Amino acid sequence: MISKIEIQTQMISAVEYVKKTNPMAGSVTNSVTINLVANAQLAVGGSAAMVYLPEEGEFLANAGGATYINVGTILPIYEETLPQMAKTLYENKKPWVLDPVAIGIGSLRTKLLFGFKEYKPSIIRGNASEIIALAGLWGLSGGTDESNVRGVDSTDIVTAAKTAAVALAKWTGGAVAVSGETDLITDGSVVILSYGGSHFMEKITGAGCSLGGVATVYLTGASSLIAALTASSVYNLAGSRAESKVDAPSSFQVAFLDELYKATPAEIAANPFEIEAV
């Protein structure tokens, strides 16, 4: 099993790479949260590009360092944009992150998410209910055919999604990140619990979506497991620090972006986490 020191060394390298190279991490993402996704990507050192048209998605799939697909708000054009984009990413061996927001709501969203199974995203990021529902849709262990997603909210605790997360990671050969009070990240062989964050993250729109965008930034220069853990760690660190300085959601969001920007590679790697074998 990989050691904590090895993981921290790789996390530092991932953060340093992003801050030095300003890599492109394009997104087709939730229109409700697009501003926070882009600002968070910029804050950690990445470069953002938000698109929705098929030809723009194809361009990102070919030219970007990594790509983020978030199905939180579905447009009819996505029936053309997203499958072709995912297919191109998979065929070109380009890393990408899938956020199955609101899985189970609507036939088009369900169709798109089912189709992504064969294109094996590098990272899947979601709340516990979304991860359980996606494993069910894909016919994998720990999943269920009935979604417990309440809009974009989870009705399951993070540990309830452990079996589903491991099964999804084994299927894709990548990593799965389950967000909650304590984040769970797995590559199918190890499970990592990342601590920190803030209760204010539930009081702003886009904390989870922007986390997926930041994981995409780190995926440009790190493995799926390290990218997912580094994103969770910087979020948990920045969330804790921001909460200590404010007392309401709006000011938290501003302080949170500032803390994302100020976090150093060593500080991010030192944020508390635990490792266990699957």
Backbone as a ProteinNet text record, in pm:
[ID]
protein_1_A
[PRIMARY]
MISKIEIQTQMISAVEYVKKTNPMAGSVTNSVTINLVANAQLAVGGSAAMVYLPEEGEFLANAGGATYINVGTILPIYEETLPQMAKTLYENKKPWVLDPVAIGIGSLRTKLLFGFKEYKPSIIRGNASEIIALAGLWGLSGGTDESNVRGVDSTDIVTAAKTAAVALAKWTGGAVAVSGETDLITDGSVVILSYGGSHFMEKITGAGCSLGGVATVYLTGASSLIAALTASSVYNLAGSRAESKVDAPSSFQVAFLDELYKATPAEIAANPFEIEAV
[TERTIARY]
84.6	0	88.4	49.7	126.5	131.7	246.8	263.3	211.7	187.6	141.2	246.2	372.1	479.3	484.3	468.6	467.2	351.3	235.7	118.5	141.9	193.5	216.2	319.4	421.4	522.6	459.7	372.3	304.4	204.9	141.9	49.7	124.7	237.5	318.4	359.5	400.8	439.7	322.6	202.7	84.3	52.1	58.3	27.5	134	259.2	368.2	357.4	322.1	307.1	199.5	85.6	-25.1	12.2	72.8	109.1	214.7	297.6	405.8	357.2	266.8	232.5	98.7	9.9	-120.8	-192.5	-216.8	-270.1	-416.9	-454.8	-592.5	-675.1	-785.7	-881.3	-1019.6	-1064	-1190.8	-1308.8	-1425.8	-1545	-1669.7	-1754.6	-1896.2	-1964	-2015.9	-2056.9	-2190.6	-2234.6	-2360	-2371.2	-2472.2	-2484	-2513	-2566.4	-2593.5	-2463	-2358.8	-2235.6	-2113.4	-2133.3	-2021.7	-1921.2	-1969.3	-1880.4	-1786.3	-1839.3	-1754.8	-1658	-1702.8	-1612.5	-1492.3	-1517.5	-1408	-1317.1	-1375.8	-1294.5	-1210	-1263.8	-1186.9	-1071	-1096.1	-987.9	-876.4	-914.7	-815.6	-740.9	-812.5	-751.5	-640.5	-657	-552.9	-439.5	-455.7	-347.7	-376.5	-498.2	-533	-587.3	-622	-683.6	-818.2	-924.6	-1060.8	-1112.9	-1196.6	-1266	-1400.9	-1508.6	-1642.9	-1713.4	-1761	-1824.2	-1951.5	-2029.1	-2144.1	-2177	-2126	-2153.5	-2069.4	-2119.6	-2047.1	-1906.4	-1891.6	-1758.4	-1661.4	-1713.4	-1628.2	-1587.1	-1681	-1649.1	-1545.9	-1557.5	-1460.9	-1322.2	-1319.3	-1192	-1126.2	-1203	-1147.9	-1098.4	-1175.2	-1138.1	-1004.9	-975.4	-849.8	-735	-767.8	-661.8	-633.8	-730.2	-713	-623.8	-571.3	-490.3	-575.2	-694.6	-794.6	-928.2	-1037.2	-1168.3	-1268.6	-1358.7	-1460.3	-1597.8	-1674.1	-1811.9	-1903.4	-1993.4	-2086.7	-2227.3	-2316.1	-2448.4	-2556	-2516.1	-2610.4	-2725.9	-2700.3	-2808.7	-2793.9	-2897.8	-2893.7	-2960.9	-2890.6	-2946.4	-2969.4	-3067.3	-3090.9	-2967.6	-2883.5	-2764.3	-2665.2	-2676.1	-2582.2	-2595.8	-2711.5	-2728.4	-2629.2	-2587	-2483.4	-2345.3	-2334	-2203.9	-2134.4	-2203.9	-2136.8	-2092.4	-2176.2	-2127.1	-2005.7	-2008.4	-1895.9	-1770.5	-1788.3	-1676.8	-1614	-1697.2	-1646.8	-1579.3	-1635.2	-1577	-1439	-1428	-1300	-1195.6	-1234.8	-1143	-1092	-1182	-1144.3	-1052.7	-1088.8	-1009	-870.8	-860.2	-732.5	-654.6	-711	-647.2	-623.3	-720.3	-715.2	-789.7	-734	-801.7	-924.8	-1027.2	-1146.7	-1219	-1296.1	-1369.2	-1519	-1593	-1738.5	-1802.7	-1898.6	-1978.1	-2123.6	-2178.1	-2314.7	-2421.4	-2420.9	-2512.8	-2658.3	-2739.4	-2883.5	-2918.1	-2831.7	-2859.2	-2996.4	-3068.6	-3201.4	-3312.7	-3277.7	-3378.7	-3378.3	-3477.2	-3490.8	-3428.2	-3493.5	-3449.3	-3320.3	-3301	-3180.9	-3057.7	-3067.4	-2954.9	-2918.5	-3021.3	-2997.8	-2931.7	-2979	-2921.9	-2774.8	-2744.6	-2607.1	-2515.3	-2559.9	-2476.9	-2455.8	-2556.2	-2538.2	-2435.5	-2440.6	-2348.4	-2204	-2180.8	-2043.4	-1970.2	-2042.6	-1979.2	-1866.4	-1888.3	-1787	-1667.9	-1680.4	-1572.1	-1487.1	-1516.3	-1433.3	-1366	-1441.8	-1382.3	-1266.6	-1169.6	-1051.2	-1085.3	-1175.3	-1224.6	-1376.4	-1445.6	-1588.4	-1601.9	-1664.5	-1682.5	-1829.7	-1878	-2016.8	-2043.3	-2166.5	-2202.8	-2237.6	-2262.9	-2281.7	-2398.7	-2510.5	-2627.9	-2603	-2530.2	-2499	-2406.4	-2307.8	-2214.8	-2286.5	-2372.9	-2450.4	-2541.8	-2606.8	-2698.4	-2623.9	-2504.6	-2428.8	-2383.1	-2336.6	-2298.8	-2418.8	-2537.4	-2657.3	-2690.5	-2680.3	-2707.9	-2612	-2488	-2386.5	-2383.2	-2469.4	-2476.7	-2359.2	-2306.7	-2189.1	-2224.9	-2134.9	-2157	-2179.4	-2266	-2289.8	-2387.8	-2435	-2528.1	-2672.1	-2761.1	-2903.9	-2973	-3081.9	-3157.8	-3242.7	-3260.3	-3342.7	-3253.2	-3261.5	-3179.2	-3232.7	-3142	-3177.2	-3132.9	-3106.4	-3066.8	-3189.7	-3176.7	-3283.9	-3240.7	-3281.7	-3230.7	-3082.7	-3000.1	-2854.9	-2795.9	-2881.9	-2835.4	-2833	-2746.4	-2736.2	-2824.9	-2885.1	-2958.2	-2886.6	-2766.4	-2685.2	-2557.7	-2504.4	-2376.9	-2263.5	-2147.6	-2035.2	-1995.7	-1988.3	-1942.6	-2037.5	-2163.5	-2258.9	-2224.2	-2144.8	-2108.3	-1974.2	-1911.7	-1777.4	-1773.6	-1863.8	-1864.2	-1886.2	-1980.6	-2007.6	-1888.1	-1823.1	-1706.8	-1593.2	-1567.4	-1460.8	-1493.6	-1618.1	-1657.9	-1643.7	-1683.9	-1670.1	-1523.5	-1439.1	-1296.2	-1232.3	-1271.2	-1216.8	-1261.6	-1385.7	-1436	-1361	-1343.4	-1283.3	-1131.2	-1070.3	-925.2	-875.6	-967.9	-933.5	-961.6	-1020.8	-1050.3	-1192.7	-1244.7	-1377.2	-1364.8	-1424.8	-1423.1	-1566.5	-1594.1	-1726.2	-1718.8	-1793.3	-1786	-1888.9	-1847.6	-1937.9	-1868	-1918.3	-1855.2	-1709	-1683.8	-1548.9	-1545.7	-1448.9	-1441.7	-1377.5	-1429.5	-1373.8	-1322.6	-1197.4	-1135.6	-1077.5	-1102.9	-1050.8	-1009.9	-909.4	-872	-903.9	-978.8	-1015.5	-923.1	-806.1	-712.3	-688.4	-700.9	-693.7	-812.2	-848.4	-950.7	-884.5	-902.8	-844.4	-956.9	-950.8	-1045.9	-977.7	-1035.2	-978.4	-1065.7	-1002.5	-1075.9	-1063.7	-1161.6	-1160.1	-1288.9	-1277.9	-1395.4	-1471.7	-1595.5	-1677.4	-1825.6	-1904.7	-2049.8	-2106.2	-2032.5	-2079	-2078.8	-2006.3	-2005	-2144.4	-2227.9	-2365	-2455.5	-2404.1	-2484.3	-2453.7	-2362.9	-2333.9	-2359.2	-2385.5	-2409.5	-2278	-2245.4	-2131.3	-2008.3	-2015.2	-1896.1	-1854.3	-1949.9	-1917.3	-1877.2	-1951.7	-1920.8	-1781.3	-1748.9	-1617.2	-1505.7	-1536.3	-1438.4	-1403.9	-1505.3	-1479	-1393.2	-1417	-1335.2	-1191.7	-1169.5	-1033.4	-962.8	-1035.6	-976.4	-929.2	-1004.8	-966.5	-836	-818.8	-693.6	-575.9	-587.2	-476.8	-456.7	-561.7	-551.2	-462.6	-436.4	-346.7	-202.5	-168	-28.8	-12.1	-117.7	-108.6	-199.3	-179.3	-265.9	-405.8	-499.4	-638.2	-651.8	-590	-599.8	-540.4	-422.2	-355.2	-431.1	-481	-556.8	-682.9	-755.3	-878.5	-850	-747.6	-713.4	-661.8	-580.3	-526.9	-638.8	-736.5	-850.7	-929.2	-956.2	-1028.7	-949.5	-819.4	-735.5	-732.1	-716.3	-712.1	-848.9	-956.2	-1089.6	-1111.2	-1070.6	-1088.5	-1003	-881.8	-794	-851	-885.4	-937.4	-1070.7	-1154.1	-1282.1	-1266.3	-1176.5	-1151.9	-1097.7	-1002.8	-942.2	-1042.8	-1123.3	-1221.4	-1325.7	-1370.6	-1472.6	-1424.5	-1294.5	-1241	-1240.6	-1265.7	-1256.6	-1390.3	-1496.2	-1624.8	-1737.9	-1859.4	-1972.6	-2099.6	-2084.2	-2201.3	-2158.7	-2253.6	-2219.7	-2154.4	-2205.5	-2150.9	-2005.9	-1976.7	-1838.5	-1751	-1812.1	-1737	-1689.7	-1776.3	-1738.1	-1618.9	-1618.7	-1506.9	-1379.6	-1391.7	-1275.6	-1223.7	-1315.9	-1278.5	-1192.9	-1233.4	-1153.3	-1015.8	-1011.1	-882	-792.2	-850.8	-770.7	-726.8	-807.9	-763.9	-638.8	-643	-532	-405.5	-420.6	-305.3	-243.5	-315.2	-265	-137.5	-35.9	91.1	90	179.6	186.2	204.3	294.2	320.2	198.7	129.5	10.3	-100.4	-117.9	-221.7	-190.3	-65.6	-26	-35.2	-23.8	-26.6	-168.5	-268.8	-406.2	-438.2	-502	-518.8	-593	-535.4	-603.9	-554.6	-635.3	-601	-615.5	-531.5	-531.7	-566.5	-647.7	-674.5	-682.5	-644.6	-654.5	-799.5	-835.1	-971.6	-992.2
-119.5	0	124.9	222.5	346.7	415	472.7	535.5	678.9	731.6	868.9	966.8	939.2	1027.9	1030.9	914.7	909.1	990.2	976.3	1051.3	1201.2	1243	1386.2	1443.3	1365.4	1410	1432.2	1340.8	1354.2	1470.3	1493.8	1608.1	1739.3	1751.1	1873	1895	1787.4	1798.4	1843.1	1791.6	1827.4	1975.5	2025.8	2167.1	2256.6	2219.5	2298.2	2301.7	2189.4	2183	2280.5	2281.5	2368.4	2515.4	2549.9	2689.7	2738.6	2647.6	2685	2693.1	2603.1	2589.2	2648.8	2682	2737.4	2654.8	2525.4	2436.1	2460.8	2429.9	2441.7	2325.3	2356.7	2255.7	2303.7	2264.6	2311.9	2239.5	2301.5	2245.9	2263.5	2161.2	2176	2153.3	2259.1	2247.2	2314	2294.6	2343	2495.1	2541.7	2686.2	2764	2696.5	2762.6	2796	2714.6	2727.2	2763	2795.9	2812.6	2919.1	3024.6	3131.5	3083	3011	2962.6	2855.4	2770.8	2669.1	2736.1	2834.7	2903.4	2976.9	3046.9	3122.2	3031	2916.7	2822.4	2764.1	2732.9	2682	2785.2	2909	3016	3035.1	3024.8	3048.4	2949.2	2823.5	2723.8	2724.9	2804.2	2816.7	2765.6	2718.5	2666.7	2773	2730.4	2816.3	2756	2836.3	2787.5	2819.7	2729.7	2753.7	2684.1	2761.2	2707.9	2705.3	2588.8	2575.5	2491.3	2488	2397.4	2347.9	2415.4	2373.7	2252.2	2165.4	2044.4	2069.7	2167.9	2191.9	2245.8	2322.2	2372.9	2259.1	2169.4	2054.1	1965.2	1949.5	1869.2	1933.8	2065.7	2136.9	2113.4	2128.2	2106.3	1963.6	1867.9	1727.6	1697.4	1770.4	1749.1	1835	1957.1	2053.5	2070.7	2043.4	2068.9	1966.9	2006.6	1913.7	1812.5	1851.1	1764.6	1836	1760.9	1817.9	1775.6	1867.1	1845.3	1842.5	1736.4	1726.5	1714.9	1812.6	1820.4	1829.7	1738.3	1731.1	1797.8	1893.9	1956.1	2027.9	2098.7	2159	2111.2	2048.1	1983.8	2072.4	2094.8	2161.3	2057.5	2074.6	1977.1	1949.9	2052.4	2037.1	1938.7	1914.9	1824.3	1681	1645.7	1512.2	1486.5	1593.4	1583.4	1612.3	1716.1	1760.6	1656.8	1608.1	1529.9	1388.9	1310.7	1178.4	1186.3	1280.6	1293.7	1340.1	1429.3	1479.5	1367.3	1289.2	1178.9	1073.4	1046	948.3	993.6	1120.9	1175.1	1171	1207.8	1204.1	1062.9	967.1	827.1	773.9	801.9	751.3	815.7	940.8	1011.5	995.1	911.5	887.4	1017.5	1107.4	1234	1218.5	1269.8	1256.4	1345.6	1296.3	1377.2	1341.3	1437.6	1423.5	1428.5	1336.2	1333.1	1366.8	1458.8	1491.4	1459.3	1349	1306.2	1376.8	1507.9	1587.7	1553.3	1535.2	1514.6	1390.3	1288.9	1162.9	1109.7	1059.2	1005.9	1102.1	1227	1327	1350.3	1298.3	1321.6	1212.9	1184.3	1076	1109.6	1235.4	1271	1260.7	1310.1	1300.3	1152.5	1069.4	926.8	862.2	896.5	842.2	881.4	1007	1054.8	986.1	978	917.2	768.4	700.4	558.1	542.3	632.4	624.6	650.4	722.7	751.7	627.7	523.7	404.7	351.7	345.1	287.2	379.3	506.6	602.3	627.2	556.7	545	675.3	761.1	885.7	859.2	950.3	936.7	958.7	1052.2	1078.7	1094.5	1032.8	1058.3	1126.7	1243.6	1317.3	1344.3	1308.2	1333.4	1317.8	1346.8	1317.5	1169.3	1124.1	980.9	924.9	994.4	944.9	937.3	1034.1	1032.3	916.8	890	780.3	646.3	628.5	504.5	487.1	594.8	587.7	558.3	617.8	592	446.8	392.8	251.8	164	201.9	127.2	135.4	254.7	274	192.5	181.6	107.3	-41.4	-85	-226.2	-275.5	-191.5	-225.4	-244.1	-308	-337.5	-210.7	-221	-109.1	-6.9	-28.3	66.4	27.1	117.2	90.5	152.7	90.6	143.7	263.8	283.3	394.9	505.1	624.2	735.8	796.8	822.6	893.6	1039.2	1087.2	1226.7	1314.7	1417.6	1515.2	1642.6	1653.6	1764.1	1742.5	1830.4	1812	1770.3	1739.8	1707.4	1556.5	1515.1	1374.7	1344.5	1225.1	1178.6	1059.5	1027.8	918.8	975.9	907.3	948.2	896.8	958.6	927	780.1	725.2	585.6	486.7	523.9	435.3	413.6	503.6	495.4	425.9	374.6	317.9	202.3	106.8	-8.2	36.7	127.7	179.2	253.8	334.7	411.8	319.9	216.4	120.9	49.1	8.7	-61.4	27.8	153.8	247.8	270.6	284.9	307.3	186.5	67.9	-52.8	-63.5	-22.8	-28.6	69.3	191.1	294.1	286.5	228	231.6	367.1	450	583.4	598.6	710.9	738.7	789.6	773.7	825.2	906.9	1024.6	1112.1	1135.1	1097.6	1115.1	1231.3	1336.3	1457.3	1454.4	1504.9	1512.4	1577.4	1552.8	1609.9	1565.2	1438.7	1387.2	1331.3	1370.4	1322.7	1184.5	1101.2	967.5	961.4	923.2	913.5	774	708.4	574.1	552.7	467.5	422	274.2	218.8	78.2	-12.2	39	-41	18.3	150.6	216.7	312.3	337.9	438.4	543.9	670.1	780.6	870	903.7	995.7	1129.9	1235.8	1370.9	1457.1	1526.5	1599.1	1750.6	1819.9	1965.8	2020.6	2131.4	2190.2	2283.9	2312.2	2408.4	2380.3	2406.1	2391.1	2494.8	2601.8	2702.2	2650.1	2543.1	2488.1	2440.8	2405.9	2366.4	2487.5	2606.3	2727.8	2813.3	2766.4	2835.8	2740.7	2796.3	2714.6	2688.3	2560.7	2528.5	2475.6	2448.6	2396.4	2263.5	2174	2044.3	2053.6	2133.3	2148.3	2207.6	2309.1	2371	2278.1	2189.5	2089.1	1998	1960.3	1880.6	1955.8	2086	2166.2	2176	2188	2195.9	2060.5	1951.3	1818.9	1804.1	1863.5	1858.7	1934.6	2046.3	2121.6	2035.5	1971.9	1888.3	1763.4	1718.9	1600.3	1624.6	1750.5	1779.8	1737.2	1719.3	1687.2	1582.7	1504.3	1404.3	1286.2	1176	1059.7	1092.5	1006.6	1030	1036.3	944	942.1	1067.7	1105.9	1223.4	1350.9	1360.3	1479.7	1494.7	1384.9	1389.7	1423.4	1362.4	1389.8	1531.8	1578.6	1714.7	1817.6	1794.4	1885.7	1885.7	1767.5	1760.6	1826.1	1805.7	1861.1	2013.7	2070.9	2216.9	2275.5	2205.5	2253	2245.1	2134.7	2120.6	2219.9	2243.9	2342.5	2483.2	2520.7	2655.7	2678.6	2575	2587.7	2613	2537.8	2556.3	2696.2	2740	2871.1	2984	2970	3074	3084.3	2971.6	2972.5	3044.3	3035.2	3099.2	3251.8	3302.8	3447.1	3515.7	3438	3497.2	3434.9	3493	3440.2	3428.2	3428.1	3417.8	3365.4	3309.2	3242	3328.9	3449.5	3532.2	3568.7	3611.6	3645.4	3520.1	3404.6	3279.3	3249.8	3266.9	3235.6	3319.1	3446.4	3533.6	3488.7	3465.7	3423.4	3287.8	3200.6	3067.7	3075.2	3156.3	3173.1	3230.6	3324.2	3380	3271	3183.5	3078.9	2972	2945.5	2855.9	2912.6	3041.6	3109.3	3109.5	3126.5	3142.6	3010.9	2901.4	2773.5	2730.3	2693.5	2649.8	2499	2448.8	2304.5	2224.9	2269.5	2196.7	2198.7	2311.3	2320.6	2228.1	2221.6	2135.2	1988.9	1948.8	1809.7	1772.5	1871.5	1846.6	1844.1	1879.2	1873.6	1730.4	1709.1	1573.5	1476.8	1357.6	1248.2	1114.7	1011.9	875.9	780.9	677.6	580.2	441.9	368.6	229.3	145.3	18.7	-72.1	-111	-139.3	-181.8	-324.3
0	0	0	-78	-87.2	49.3	83.3	214.2	213.1	332.8	345.6	294.1	321.3	274.5	121.8	59.7	-87.5	-143.4	-81.6	-126.9	-111.5	2	25.9	-71.3	-102.7	-199.2	-336.3	-376.2	-505.4	-505.2	-391.5	-381.5	-396.9	-331.9	-344.5	-489	-555.4	-696.8	-783.1	-754.6	-833	-818.4	-695.5	-671.7	-734.5	-719.9	-778.4	-930.2	-991.2	-1136.8	-1183.9	-1115.4	-1155.1	-1138.9	-1026.1	-1002.1	-1101.2	-1148.5	-1240.6	-1385.8	-1426.3	-1567.6	-1608	-1509.9	-1541.8	-1648.3	-1621.8	-1725.1	-1757.4	-1879.6	-1923.4	-1869.9	-1804.9	-1760.7	-1799.7	-1917.6	-1970.6	-1909.6	-1919.1	-1855.4	-1940.2	-1936.4	-1967.3	-1833.5	-1773.8	-1634.4	-1606.2	-1486.3	-1432.7	-1448	-1518.3	-1541.9	-1413.5	-1311.9	-1184.2	-1111.3	-1134.7	-1056.5	-1139.7	-1263.7	-1355.8	-1309.5	-1247.6	-1203.3	-1093.4	-995	-886.5	-936.1	-1028.1	-1085.4	-1149.6	-1234.2	-1303.3	-1205.8	-1109.3	-1014.1	-925.7	-887.3	-806.4	-887.2	-1013.3	-1099.1	-1113.2	-1131.1	-1141.4	-1009.3	-897.8	-766.9	-735.2	-778.3	-747.6	-850	-957.1	-1053.8	-1193.1	-1216.7	-1347.4	-1440.7	-1560.3	-1660.2	-1696.1	-1694.3	-1714.1	-1853.5	-1906.4	-2033.1	-2024.6	-2029.3	-2014.3	-2149.9	-2193.8	-2324.8	-2313.6	-2422.4	-2425.9	-2566.9	-2670.3	-2807.7	-2846.5	-2937.6	-2975.2	-3027.8	-3117.4	-3174.1	-3069.5	-2972.2	-2865.8	-2772.3	-2744.3	-2662.1	-2728.1	-2858.6	-2933.6	-2928.2	-2937.9	-2928.9	-2793.3	-2686.1	-2552.7	-2535.5	-2585.9	-2571.4	-2638.5	-2743.6	-2815.3	-2763	-2717.8	-2686.5	-2538.4	-2453.2	-2310.6	-2242	-2125.7	-2047.9	-1975.1	-1934.8	-1872.9	-1886.5	-1875.9	-1902.5	-1795.1	-1763.4	-1660.8	-1724.7	-1699.6	-1746.1	-1624.8	-1611.7	-1499.7	-1558	-1518.1	-1579.9	-1493.5	-1410.1	-1317.6	-1383.7	-1491.6	-1569.6	-1713.5	-1763.1	-1894.8	-1999.6	-2109.7	-2226.9	-2336.1	-2423.5	-2529.8	-2615.4	-2636.9	-2719.9	-2658.7	-2526.9	-2460.3	-2509	-2566.4	-2620.3	-2733	-2799.1	-2902	-2845.6	-2763.2	-2713.1	-2625.4	-2524.1	-2420.3	-2462.4	-2532.2	-2573.9	-2666.3	-2760.7	-2852.1	-2778.7	-2684.3	-2605.3	-2523.3	-2454.8	-2373.2	-2459.5	-2575	-2666.4	-2714.1	-2749.5	-2794.8	-2684.5	-2564.3	-2449.6	-2426.1	-2429.9	-2405.6	-2515.3	-2639.5	-2751.7	-2757.4	-2716.8	-2716.6	-2586.2	-2495.8	-2364.9	-2287.2	-2296.9	-2224.1	-2091.3	-1982.3	-1853.6	-1843.9	-1772.9	-1755.4	-1626.5	-1578.6	-1452.7	-1481.8	-1421.7	-1434.4	-1300.5	-1302.3	-1184.9	-1217.9	-1163.5	-1198.6	-1116.2	-1118	-1037.6	-1070.9	-967.5	-982.1	-1063.3	-1057.2	-1126.8	-1085.2	-1184	-1158.5	-1190.7	-1220.2	-1253	-1403.9	-1473.6	-1617.4	-1702.6	-1814.7	-1901.9	-1976.7	-2018.1	-2092.1	-2002.6	-1879.8	-1787.3	-1763.2	-1744.6	-1721.9	-1843.1	-1961.3	-2084.6	-2099.7	-2074.1	-2086.5	-1985.3	-1860.2	-1757.2	-1783	-1832.3	-1865.8	-1978	-2076.1	-2188.8	-2152.4	-2042.3	-2001.2	-1948.7	-1916.7	-1857.8	-1944.9	-2075.2	-2163.2	-2185.8	-2148.2	-2170.5	-2045.6	-1938.1	-1818.7	-1774.6	-1708.3	-1658	-1563	-1562.6	-1477.4	-1331.1	-1304.7	-1169.9	-1177.7	-1083.9	-1064.2	-929.6	-929.7	-803.8	-779.5	-662.5	-631	-483.4	-442.7	-304.4	-292.5	-171.9	-149.1	-228.8	-230.8	-302.1	-452.9	-506.3	-649.9	-685.3	-600.9	-627.2	-620.3	-520.9	-509.2	-629.9	-671.9	-785.8	-915.9	-934.6	-1056.7	-1062.4	-950.5	-947.7	-981.5	-933.8	-968	-1115.1	-1172.1	-1314.7	-1400.3	-1355.5	-1429.9	-1394.4	-1304.4	-1269.2	-1187.7	-1100.1	-1020.9	-873.7	-800.6	-660	-578.5	-480.2	-390.5	-443.1	-564.3	-623.6	-602.1	-636	-627.5	-747.2	-789.3	-902.3	-863.7	-733.7	-687.6	-633.2	-690.6	-647.7	-518.9	-424.9	-302.4	-308.2	-429.7	-446.1	-429.8	-348.8	-330.6	-401.1	-529.5	-611.3	-634.8	-576.1	-586.5	-452.4	-354.9	-220.7	-197.1	-105.7	-68.7	50.3	49.6	166.7	229.9	180.3	235.1	296	397	454	366.9	377.1	289	297.8	417.6	432.1	366.2	349.3	283.2	136.1	79.3	-62.2	-84.7	19.8	6.9	-93.7	-81.8	-172.9	-317.1	-336.5	-471	-526.4	-443.4	-487.7	-530	-451.1	-484.6	-615.7	-632.1	-754.4	-877.4	-865.5	-977.2	-1011.5	-909.4	-933	-1001.5	-959.8	-1023	-1168.1	-1195.8	-1333.1	-1423.5	-1375.7	-1460.5	-1464	-1359.1	-1347.6	-1300.5	-1252.3	-1204.6	-1056.8	-1018.7	-878.6	-865.3	-744.7	-711	-584.1	-583.4	-466.7	-420.7	-297	-238.7	-140.3	-166.9	-84.5	27	143.2	257	373.8	492.9	611.4	621.5	588.5	566	425.8	344.1	205.8	199.9	109.8	85.9	-56.6	-72.8	-205.1	-220.3	-333.7	-354.8	-499.3	-517.7	-652.4	-668.7	-575.9	-581.1	-503.3	-466.3	-386.9	-248.9	-238.2	-108.1	-94.5	30.5	61.7	148.5	112.9	188.5	239.7	367.1	428.5	450.2	396.7	405	494.6	589.2	693.1	677.9	735.3	734.4	676.5	605.7	542.4	634.1	596.6	669.5	647.9	749.3	734.5	638.5	612.8	517.7	373.6	347	211.5	169.5	266.2	235.9	216.4	243.6	237.1	114.8	30.2	-95.1	-211.3	-327.3	-446	-519	-536.9	-620.7	-551.1	-420.2	-352.9	-414.4	-436.1	-494.6	-640.4	-717.1	-859.2	-880.1	-801.1	-816.8	-771.1	-674.8	-634.6	-751.4	-829	-949	-1048.8	-1062.4	-1152.5	-1107.9	-976.6	-924.3	-935.9	-913.8	-935.3	-1079.6	-1172.3	-1313.6	-1337.9	-1270.1	-1281.1	-1236.9	-1121.9	-1072.2	-1157.9	-1224.7	-1310.2	-1431.7	-1463.5	-1576.2	-1548	-1419.1	-1386.9	-1279.7	-1252.2	-1146.2	-1178	-1107	-1122.1	-1071.7	-1106.6	-1065.7	-914.1	-843.2	-697.2	-635.8	-679.2	-623.5	-657.7	-779.4	-818.8	-734.8	-716.4	-638.2	-492.3	-435	-295.7	-278	-369.7	-359.8	-365	-451.9	-459.8	-328.9	-275.5	-148.4	-36.2	-36.5	69.6	65.5	-52.6	-60.1	-24	-58.8	-21.9	128.6	188.4	332.7	409.9	360.6	423.4	408.9	287.5	262.4	332.4	335.4	403.1	551.8	615.7	758.9	787.4	706.4	727.9	704	599.1	568.5	679.1	729.8	834.9	960.7	988.8	1109.1	1098.4	976.9	955.4	930.3	911.2	873.2	955	938.9	1013.8	929.6	795.9	708.5	570.4	493.3	367.2	260.7	237.6	129.6	154.6	275	308.3	309.8	342.9	338.4	196.9	98.6	-39.1	-84	-50.5	-85.8	-13.7	117.6	195.8	149.3	109.3	62.6	-63.2	-159.5	-280.6	-247.5	-154	-111.8	-52.9	29.4	93.3	-7	-107.5	-215.1	-282.3	-305.9	-373.5	-287.6	-157.4	-68.7	-21.5	-31.8	19.8	-52.8	22.6	-35.9	-59.4	-145.8	-168.5	-40.1	46.8	171.8	263.8	269.7	354.6	305.3	175	117.7	147.5	129.1	153.9	301.2	388.9	533.9	590	509.3	561.1	602.8	717.3	772.1	679.8	665.4	594.5	647.7	629.6	672.5	554.3	552.3	444	499.3	425.9	462.2	336.1	345.7	231.2	209.4	86.5	54.6	103.4
[MASK]
++++++++++++++++++++++++++++++++++++++++++++++++++++++++++++++++++++++++++++++++++++++++++++++++++++++++++++++++++++++++++++++++++++++++++++++++++++++++++++++++++++++++++++++++++++++++++++++++++++++++++++++++++++++++++++++++++++++++++++++++++++++++++++++++++++++++++++++++++++++

